[in-house]
Amino acid sequence: MKFLAKLLSIVTGFFALCFLVLAIGFMFNDDLLSSKTIFGLLVNLFTSLTLSTLTLSLWTFKNPKAALLGLLNKFTYDGNITTTSSTPKTRDIKGTETLTSRRVTYLYKLALDILNDDKVDLKEAEKLRNWLQRYPESKDDYRTEKLYIAAEQALDDKELDESESLELFSLLSDFCDFVEEQKSTIKTTKSQPRFLTESDYTPSYAFLKHLKNGKEYAMGYEDSSGMVSNRHIVINSIQLSKENTPYIKAHCLLREHARTFRADRINNICDVKSGEVFL
């Protein structure tokens, strides 16, 4: 693409020179002012301006190929320039996730390693592109599709300039932020307990309504293997599982550790201090 830009510069200079020669000729010879000559002058002017625009775009943009395609896309098939809406496009947050969570985690670690020195060099960019090419599904994953395209375009000429490095750095940072935000959301969701409401106290679990946090209770409990034991517990909280099964989180005085007990495995329970039986 850089060779094309140099070639366009030479061609642009040629047409500009032709235009200059014709313009000077008009100044000294009025006989040149014919319709054909004027038409040639206009063609030279239009060609020079067009090639100058293309050349400037190829030199200015960090991605010459995208710049050239962008200019061509401005023209419709009938030769008219199309206008685009000034309303910014918003990316759909939810899209297709083709990468497995394991590969996302690996790419996250790779990204952190690349970002560690606050820049993306050619070797790191090649390592990133090689990983993305090894897992081509990353091209269709909304979390990595822009990163995939940017890595391919940046190394198209086997070089990495400053603007391309900054673009990759920015996209890697966005990817890391997204993964960390997703992890934070999952962690917050998991850490939020679901407590019982009035409708959860069905006849089988009606006794739970009378139990108070911080109080000591004696109970008979049957574990998952069918073993029955007598426990003294101090209740911390009563929560619901995803399957809406009540669990008692408590400090077990028998084991001297925090324990969780399924409410449907409690055979009997009473208040140690008052002796009141609830089940």
Short mmCIF file of the C-alpha atoms (twelve columns), coordinates in Angstrom:
data_MODEL
# 
_entry.id   MODEL 
# 
loop_
_atom_site.group_PDB 
_atom_site.id 
_atom_site.type_symbol 
_atom_site.label_atom_id 
_atom_site.label_alt_id 
_atom_site.label_comp_id 
_atom_site.label_asym_id 
_atom_site.label_seq_id 
_atom_site.Cartn_x 
_atom_site.Cartn_y 
_atom_site.Cartn_z 
_atom_site.pdbx_PDB_model_num 
ATOM 1   C CA . MET A 1   0.000   0.000   0.000   1 
ATOM 2   C CA . LYS A 2   2.887   2.377   0.636   1 
ATOM 3   C CA . PHE A 3   4.185   1.633   -2.876  1 
ATOM 4   C CA . LEU A 4   0.737   2.509   -4.245  1 
ATOM 5   C CA . ALA A 5   0.795   5.794   -2.362  1 
ATOM 6   C CA . LYS A 6   4.196   6.671   -3.853  1 
ATOM 7   C CA . LEU A 7   2.988   5.737   -7.323  1 
ATOM 8   C CA . LEU A 8   -0.105  7.917   -6.924  1 
ATOM 9   C CA . SER A 9   2.142   10.782  -5.819  1 
ATOM 10  C CA . ILE A 10  4.146   10.528  -9.050  1 
ATOM 11  C CA . VAL A 11  1.018   10.310  -11.244 1 
ATOM 12  C CA . THR A 12  -0.554  13.243  -9.382  1 
ATOM 13  C CA . GLY A 13  2.574   15.306  -9.980  1 
ATOM 14  C CA . PHE A 14  2.429   14.502  -13.718 1 
ATOM 15  C CA . PHE A 15  -1.182  15.652  -14.083 1 
ATOM 16  C CA . ALA A 16  -0.482  18.731  -11.980 1 
ATOM 17  C CA . LEU A 17  2.446   19.574  -14.294 1 
ATOM 18  C CA . CYS A 18  0.226   19.150  -17.373 1 
ATOM 19  C CA . PHE A 19  -2.349  21.452  -15.820 1 
ATOM 20  C CA . LEU A 20  0.344   24.043  -15.089 1 
ATOM 21  C CA . VAL A 21  1.684   23.909  -18.675 1 
ATOM 22  C CA . LEU A 22  -1.818  24.412  -20.118 1 
ATOM 23  C CA . ALA A 23  -2.537  27.270  -17.718 1 
ATOM 24  C CA . ILE A 24  0.694   29.078  -18.678 1 
ATOM 25  C CA . GLY A 25  -0.109  28.511  -22.354 1 
ATOM 26  C CA . PHE A 26  -3.431  30.343  -21.922 1 
ATOM 27  C CA . MET A 27  -1.586  33.331  -20.549 1 
ATOM 28  C CA . PHE A 28  0.599   33.766  -23.676 1 
ATOM 29  C CA . ASN A 29  -1.561  32.391  -26.516 1 
ATOM 30  C CA . ASP A 30  -5.261  33.128  -26.848 1 
ATOM 31  C CA . ASP A 31  -5.528  30.661  -29.736 1 
ATOM 32  C CA . LEU A 32  -5.313  27.808  -27.245 1 
ATOM 33  C CA . LEU A 33  -8.701  28.745  -25.823 1 
ATOM 34  C CA . SER A 34  -10.664 26.113  -27.713 1 
ATOM 35  C CA . SER A 35  -13.369 23.875  -26.304 1 
ATOM 36  C CA . LYS A 36  -11.109 20.786  -26.525 1 
ATOM 37  C CA . THR A 37  -8.286  22.502  -24.714 1 
ATOM 38  C CA . ILE A 38  -10.579 23.747  -21.953 1 
ATOM 39  C CA . PHE A 39  -12.044 20.270  -21.602 1 
ATOM 40  C CA . GLY A 40  -8.522  18.806  -21.283 1 
ATOM 41  C CA . LEU A 41  -7.679  21.409  -18.682 1 
ATOM 42  C CA . LEU A 42  -10.731 20.509  -16.610 1 
ATOM 43  C CA . VAL A 43  -9.961  16.792  -16.903 1 
ATOM 44  C CA . ASN A 44  -6.416  17.435  -15.683 1 
ATOM 45  C CA . LEU A 45  -7.714  19.539  -12.789 1 
ATOM 46  C CA . PHE A 46  -10.268 16.910  -11.712 1 
ATOM 47  C CA . THR A 47  -7.746  14.073  -12.048 1 
ATOM 48  C CA . SER A 48  -5.113  15.954  -10.039 1 
ATOM 49  C CA . LEU A 49  -7.556  16.714  -7.203  1 
ATOM 50  C CA . THR A 50  -8.831  13.121  -7.097  1 
ATOM 51  C CA . LEU A 51  -5.369  11.563  -7.023  1 
ATOM 52  C CA . SER A 52  -4.222  14.110  -4.440  1 
ATOM 53  C CA . THR A 53  -7.100  13.098  -2.167  1 
ATOM 54  C CA . LEU A 54  -6.309  9.404   -2.561  1 
ATOM 55  C CA . THR A 55  -2.609  9.960   -1.941  1 
ATOM 56  C CA . LEU A 56  -3.246  12.051  1.165   1 
ATOM 57  C CA . SER A 57  -5.602  9.392   2.520   1 
ATOM 58  C CA . LEU A 58  -3.118  6.574   1.962   1 
ATOM 59  C CA . TRP A 59  -0.363  8.501   3.715   1 
ATOM 60  C CA . THR A 60  -2.498  9.815   6.593   1 
ATOM 61  C CA . PHE A 61  -4.564  6.856   7.687   1 
ATOM 62  C CA . LYS A 62  -2.941  4.175   9.841   1 
ATOM 63  C CA . ASN A 63  -4.793  1.606   7.729   1 
ATOM 64  C CA . PRO A 64  -4.299  2.546   4.044   1 
ATOM 65  C CA . LYS A 65  -6.445  -0.295  2.758   1 
ATOM 66  C CA . ALA A 66  -9.389  0.745   4.926   1 
ATOM 67  C CA . ALA A 67  -8.868  4.376   3.908   1 
ATOM 68  C CA . LEU A 68  -8.990  3.532   0.202   1 
ATOM 69  C CA . LEU A 69  -12.090 1.348   0.626   1 
ATOM 70  C CA . GLY A 70  -13.716 4.060   2.707   1 
ATOM 71  C CA . LEU A 71  -13.256 6.610   -0.065  1 
ATOM 72  C CA . LEU A 72  -14.576 4.237   -2.719  1 
ATOM 73  C CA . ASN A 73  -17.606 3.392   -0.587  1 
ATOM 74  C CA . LYS A 74  -18.594 7.052   -0.602  1 
ATOM 75  C CA . PHE A 75  -19.576 6.725   -4.263  1 
ATOM 76  C CA . THR A 76  -22.695 4.917   -5.443  1 
ATOM 77  C CA . TYR A 77  -22.961 3.071   -8.730  1 
ATOM 78  C CA . ASP A 78  -24.413 6.119   -10.478 1 
ATOM 79  C CA . GLY A 79  -21.385 8.211   -9.487  1 
ATOM 80  C CA . ASN A 80  -23.168 10.327  -6.870  1 
ATOM 81  C CA . ILE A 81  -21.741 10.884  -3.421  1 
ATOM 82  C CA . THR A 82  -23.881 9.343   -0.678  1 
ATOM 83  C CA . THR A 83  -24.368 10.942  2.711   1 
ATOM 84  C CA . THR A 84  -24.205 9.065   5.974   1 
ATOM 85  C CA . SER A 85  -26.133 9.744   9.134   1 
ATOM 86  C CA . SER A 86  -24.330 11.704  11.820  1 
ATOM 87  C CA . THR A 87  -25.992 9.591   14.510  1 
ATOM 88  C CA . PRO A 88  -23.284 7.465   16.156  1 
ATOM 89  C CA . LYS A 89  -23.751 3.718   15.995  1 
ATOM 90  C CA . THR A 90  -23.957 1.858   19.280  1 
ATOM 91  C CA . ARG A 91  -22.479 -1.606  19.597  1 
ATOM 92  C CA . ASP A 92  -24.800 -4.366  20.678  1 
ATOM 93  C CA . ILE A 93  -23.471 -5.396  24.081  1 
ATOM 94  C CA . LYS A 94  -24.870 -8.881  23.727  1 
ATOM 95  C CA . GLY A 95  -23.787 -10.878 20.703  1 
ATOM 96  C CA . THR A 96  -22.531 -14.252 19.631  1 
ATOM 97  C CA . GLU A 97  -19.994 -15.831 21.972  1 
ATOM 98  C CA . THR A 98  -18.033 -18.387 19.959  1 
ATOM 99  C CA . LEU A 99  -14.963 -18.583 22.212  1 
ATOM 100 C CA . THR A 100 -15.053 -20.902 25.191  1 
ATOM 101 C CA . SER A 101 -14.602 -19.406 28.649  1 
ATOM 102 C CA . ARG A 102 -11.257 -21.205 28.915  1 
ATOM 103 C CA . ARG A 103 -9.943  -19.524 25.768  1 
ATOM 104 C CA . VAL A 104 -11.288 -16.140 26.859  1 
ATOM 105 C CA . THR A 105 -9.389  -16.563 30.127  1 
ATOM 106 C CA . TYR A 106 -6.186  -17.456 28.248  1 
ATOM 107 C CA . LEU A 107 -6.559  -14.463 25.917  1 
ATOM 108 C CA . TYR A 108 -7.175  -12.256 28.962  1 
ATOM 109 C CA . LYS A 109 -3.890  -13.407 30.504  1 
ATOM 110 C CA . LEU A 110 -2.107  -12.896 27.180  1 
ATOM 111 C CA . ALA A 111 -3.556  -9.376  26.925  1 
ATOM 112 C CA . LEU A 112 -2.414  -8.503  30.459  1 
ATOM 113 C CA . ASP A 113 1.078   -9.732  29.605  1 
ATOM 114 C CA . ILE A 114 1.161   -7.570  26.453  1 
ATOM 115 C CA . LEU A 115 -0.185  -4.495  28.274  1 
ATOM 116 C CA . ASN A 116 2.295   -4.904  31.107  1 
ATOM 117 C CA . ASP A 117 4.917   -2.599  29.515  1 
ATOM 118 C CA . ASP A 118 2.333   0.000   28.383  1 
ATOM 119 C CA . LYS A 119 2.908   -0.590  24.667  1 
ATOM 120 C CA . VAL A 120 2.410   -3.186  21.936  1 
ATOM 121 C CA . ASP A 121 5.520   -3.983  19.930  1 
ATOM 122 C CA . LEU A 122 5.786   -5.961  16.684  1 
ATOM 123 C CA . LYS A 123 6.652   -9.248  18.422  1 
ATOM 124 C CA . GLU A 124 3.682   -8.955  20.787  1 
ATOM 125 C CA . ALA A 125 1.352   -8.047  17.921  1 
ATOM 126 C CA . GLU A 126 2.474   -11.117 15.975  1 
ATOM 127 C CA . LYS A 127 1.967   -13.304 19.037  1 
ATOM 128 C CA . LEU A 128 -1.548  -11.892 19.431  1 
ATOM 129 C CA . ARG A 129 -2.397  -12.406 15.761  1 
ATOM 130 C CA . ASN A 130 -1.049  -15.965 15.812  1 
ATOM 131 C CA . TRP A 131 -3.281  -16.799 18.771  1 
ATOM 132 C CA . LEU A 132 -6.349  -15.283 17.101  1 
ATOM 133 C CA . GLN A 133 -5.626  -17.160 13.868  1 
ATOM 134 C CA . ARG A 134 -5.203  -20.406 15.811  1 
ATOM 135 C CA . TYR A 135 -8.779  -19.953 17.035  1 
ATOM 136 C CA . PRO A 136 -10.612 -18.501 13.991  1 
ATOM 137 C CA . GLU A 137 -13.894 -18.492 15.894  1 
ATOM 138 C CA . SER A 138 -12.574 -15.355 17.616  1 
ATOM 139 C CA . LYS A 139 -13.383 -13.505 14.384  1 
ATOM 140 C CA . ASP A 140 -17.102 -14.128 14.968  1 
ATOM 141 C CA . ASP A 141 -17.092 -13.484 18.730  1 
ATOM 142 C CA . TYR A 142 -18.421 -10.001 19.488  1 
ATOM 143 C CA . ARG A 143 -15.851 -9.662  22.271  1 
ATOM 144 C CA . THR A 144 -12.842 -10.185 19.990  1 
ATOM 145 C CA . GLU A 145 -13.987 -9.492  16.411  1 
ATOM 146 C CA . LYS A 146 -12.561 -5.944  16.338  1 
ATOM 147 C CA . LEU A 147 -9.324  -7.158  17.872  1 
ATOM 148 C CA . TYR A 148 -9.054  -9.900  15.235  1 
ATOM 149 C CA . ILE A 149 -9.567  -7.450  12.346  1 
ATOM 150 C CA . ALA A 150 -7.216  -4.841  13.820  1 
ATOM 151 C CA . ALA A 151 -4.422  -7.396  14.314  1 
ATOM 152 C CA . GLU A 152 -4.795  -8.657  10.732  1 
ATOM 153 C CA . GLN A 153 -4.787  -5.161  9.224   1 
ATOM 154 C CA . ALA A 154 -1.952  -3.857  11.418  1 
ATOM 155 C CA . LEU A 155 0.399   -6.646  10.313  1 
ATOM 156 C CA . ASP A 156 -0.725  -6.674  6.687   1 
ATOM 157 C CA . ASP A 157 2.550   -5.012  5.676   1 
ATOM 158 C CA . LYS A 158 4.568   -6.940  8.306   1 
ATOM 159 C CA . GLU A 159 5.250   -3.668  10.116  1 
ATOM 160 C CA . LEU A 160 3.701   -1.980  13.130  1 
ATOM 161 C CA . ASP A 161 3.617   1.802   13.268  1 
ATOM 162 C CA . GLU A 162 2.765   3.932   16.289  1 
ATOM 163 C CA . SER A 163 -0.911  4.416   15.452  1 
ATOM 164 C CA . GLU A 164 -1.438  0.688   14.866  1 
ATOM 165 C CA . SER A 165 0.275   -0.071  18.169  1 
ATOM 166 C CA . LEU A 166 -1.993  2.381   19.989  1 
ATOM 167 C CA . GLU A 167 -5.083  0.904   18.342  1 
ATOM 168 C CA . LEU A 168 -4.166  -2.629  19.452  1 
ATOM 169 C CA . PHE A 169 -3.353  -1.359  22.939  1 
ATOM 170 C CA . SER A 170 -6.757  0.322   23.166  1 
ATOM 171 C CA . LEU A 171 -8.651  -2.760  21.975  1 
ATOM 172 C CA . LEU A 172 -6.735  -5.038  24.347  1 
ATOM 173 C CA . SER A 173 -7.530  -2.673  27.214  1 
ATOM 174 C CA . ASP A 174 -11.217 -2.701  26.285  1 
ATOM 175 C CA . PHE A 175 -11.185 -6.509  26.165  1 
ATOM 176 C CA . CYS A 176 -9.583  -6.751  29.615  1 
ATOM 177 C CA . ASP A 177 -12.064 -4.238  31.032  1 
ATOM 178 C CA . PHE A 178 -14.951 -6.260  29.602  1 
ATOM 179 C CA . VAL A 179 -13.679 -9.555  31.070  1 
ATOM 180 C CA . GLU A 180 -13.063 -7.967  34.483  1 
ATOM 181 C CA . GLU A 181 -16.486 -6.341  34.469  1 
ATOM 182 C CA . GLN A 182 -18.087 -9.658  33.545  1 
ATOM 183 C CA . LYS A 183 -16.242 -11.434 36.346  1 
ATOM 184 C CA . SER A 184 -17.281 -8.723  38.794  1 
ATOM 185 C CA . THR A 185 -20.932 -9.065  37.740  1 
ATOM 186 C CA . ILE A 186 -20.853 -12.846 38.153  1 
ATOM 187 C CA . LYS A 187 -19.140 -12.546 41.532  1 
ATOM 188 C CA . THR A 188 -21.660 -9.975  42.735  1 
ATOM 189 C CA . THR A 189 -24.560 -12.125 41.557  1 
ATOM 190 C CA . LYS A 190 -23.186 -15.172 43.337  1 
ATOM 191 C CA . SER A 191 -22.469 -13.239 46.526  1 
ATOM 192 C CA . GLN A 192 -26.014 -11.936 46.872  1 
ATOM 193 C CA . PRO A 193 -27.941 -14.327 49.135  1 
ATOM 194 C CA . ARG A 194 -31.597 -15.130 48.560  1 
ATOM 195 C CA . PHE A 195 -33.538 -14.962 51.779  1 
ATOM 196 C CA . LEU A 196 -36.911 -16.500 52.493  1 
ATOM 197 C CA . THR A 197 -40.102 -14.491 52.024  1 
ATOM 198 C CA . GLU A 198 -43.534 -15.169 53.463  1 
ATOM 199 C CA . SER A 199 -44.525 -17.356 50.512  1 
ATOM 200 C CA . ASP A 200 -41.501 -19.625 51.068  1 
ATOM 201 C CA . TYR A 201 -42.736 -20.811 54.474  1 
ATOM 202 C CA . THR A 202 -44.647 -23.819 53.171  1 
ATOM 203 C CA . PRO A 203 -46.066 -26.347 55.691  1 
ATOM 204 C CA . SER A 204 -42.848 -28.392 55.431  1 
ATOM 205 C CA . TYR A 205 -40.725 -25.389 56.302  1 
ATOM 206 C CA . ALA A 206 -43.103 -23.516 58.601  1 
ATOM 207 C CA . PHE A 207 -40.783 -24.099 61.590  1 
ATOM 208 C CA . LEU A 208 -38.100 -21.920 59.948  1 
ATOM 209 C CA . LYS A 209 -40.251 -18.861 60.499  1 
ATOM 210 C CA . HIS A 210 -39.698 -19.130 64.269  1 
ATOM 211 C CA . LEU A 211 -35.909 -19.473 64.154  1 
ATOM 212 C CA . LYS A 212 -33.876 -16.366 64.937  1 
ATOM 213 C CA . ASN A 213 -30.355 -15.404 63.861  1 
ATOM 214 C CA . GLY A 214 -27.799 -15.431 66.682  1 
ATOM 215 C CA . LYS A 215 -29.725 -17.883 68.884  1 
ATOM 216 C CA . GLU A 216 -28.561 -21.379 69.882  1 
ATOM 217 C CA . TYR A 217 -30.618 -24.414 68.887  1 
ATOM 218 C CA . ALA A 218 -30.318 -28.154 69.415  1 
ATOM 219 C CA . MET A 219 -31.289 -30.300 66.469  1 
ATOM 220 C CA . GLY A 220 -31.179 -33.797 65.058  1 
ATOM 221 C CA . TYR A 221 -29.738 -33.769 61.560  1 
ATOM 222 C CA . GLU A 222 -29.434 -36.447 58.878  1 
ATOM 223 C CA . ASP A 223 -26.612 -35.885 56.379  1 
ATOM 224 C CA . SER A 224 -26.509 -36.901 52.716  1 
ATOM 225 C CA . SER A 225 -25.186 -40.380 53.577  1 
ATOM 226 C CA . GLY A 226 -28.051 -41.059 56.003  1 
ATOM 227 C CA . MET A 227 -26.022 -40.614 59.208  1 
ATOM 228 C CA . VAL A 228 -27.985 -38.952 62.020  1 
ATOM 229 C CA . SER A 229 -26.270 -36.710 64.565  1 
ATOM 230 C CA . ASN A 230 -27.296 -34.321 67.320  1 
ATOM 231 C CA . ARG A 231 -25.960 -30.801 66.863  1 
ATOM 232 C CA . HIS A 232 -25.916 -27.535 68.736  1 
ATOM 233 C CA . ILE A 233 -25.844 -24.623 66.316  1 
ATOM 234 C CA . VAL A 234 -25.956 -20.843 66.385  1 
ATOM 235 C CA . ILE A 235 -27.855 -19.616 63.314  1 
ATOM 236 C CA . ASN A 236 -26.249 -16.996 61.077  1 
ATOM 237 C CA . SER A 237 -28.827 -16.864 58.297  1 
ATOM 238 C CA . ILE A 238 -31.458 -18.870 56.423  1 
ATOM 239 C CA . GLN A 239 -31.195 -18.718 52.640  1 
ATOM 240 C CA . LEU A 240 -32.661 -20.246 49.498  1 
ATOM 241 C CA . SER A 241 -30.752 -22.198 46.845  1 
ATOM 242 C CA . LYS A 242 -31.388 -21.805 43.126  1 
ATOM 243 C CA . GLU A 243 -33.822 -24.707 43.433  1 
ATOM 244 C CA . ASN A 244 -35.670 -22.812 46.215  1 
ATOM 245 C CA . THR A 245 -34.511 -25.259 48.871  1 
ATOM 246 C CA . PRO A 246 -33.997 -23.555 52.284  1 
ATOM 247 C CA . TYR A 247 -30.548 -23.850 53.857  1 
ATOM 248 C CA . ILE A 248 -29.485 -22.875 57.368  1 
ATOM 249 C CA . LYS A 249 -26.050 -21.282 57.621  1 
ATOM 250 C CA . ALA A 250 -24.807 -21.618 61.166  1 
ATOM 251 C CA . HIS A 251 -21.843 -22.102 63.466  1 
ATOM 252 C CA . CYS A 252 -21.759 -25.745 64.550  1 
ATOM 253 C CA . LEU A 253 -20.669 -26.062 68.190  1 
ATOM 254 C CA . LEU A 254 -19.966 -29.767 67.661  1 
ATOM 255 C CA . ARG A 255 -17.466 -29.189 64.834  1 
ATOM 256 C CA . GLU A 256 -16.449 -25.659 65.926  1 
ATOM 257 C CA . HIS A 257 -16.758 -24.479 62.348  1 
ATOM 258 C CA . ALA A 258 -19.251 -22.821 60.043  1 
ATOM 259 C CA . ARG A 259 -21.651 -25.320 58.492  1 
ATOM 260 C CA . THR A 260 -24.610 -25.283 56.122  1 
ATOM 261 C CA . PHE A 261 -27.614 -27.522 56.764  1 
ATOM 262 C CA . ARG A 262 -30.461 -28.414 54.434  1 
ATOM 263 C CA . ALA A 263 -33.763 -27.655 56.127  1 
ATOM 264 C CA . ASP A 264 -35.437 -30.806 54.742  1 
ATOM 265 C CA . ARG A 265 -32.859 -32.981 56.547  1 
ATOM 266 C CA . ILE A 266 -33.586 -31.600 59.993  1 
ATOM 267 C CA . ASN A 267 -35.497 -34.195 62.030  1 
ATOM 268 C CA . ASN A 268 -36.105 -32.049 65.090  1 
ATOM 269 C CA . ILE A 269 -35.036 -28.673 66.464  1 
ATOM 270 C CA . CYS A 270 -35.601 -26.744 69.691  1 
ATOM 271 C CA . ASP A 271 -34.506 -23.579 71.451  1 
ATOM 272 C CA . VAL A 272 -31.711 -24.451 73.908  1 
ATOM 273 C CA . LYS A 273 -32.499 -21.614 76.302  1 
ATOM 274 C CA . SER A 274 -36.324 -21.867 76.430  1 
ATOM 275 C CA . GLY A 275 -36.712 -25.516 75.458  1 
ATOM 276 C CA . GLU A 276 -39.401 -24.586 72.919  1 
ATOM 277 C CA . VAL A 277 -39.725 -27.271 70.233  1 
ATOM 278 C CA . PHE A 278 -40.304 -26.150 66.664  1 
ATOM 279 C CA . LEU A 279 -40.114 -29.472 64.837  1 
# 
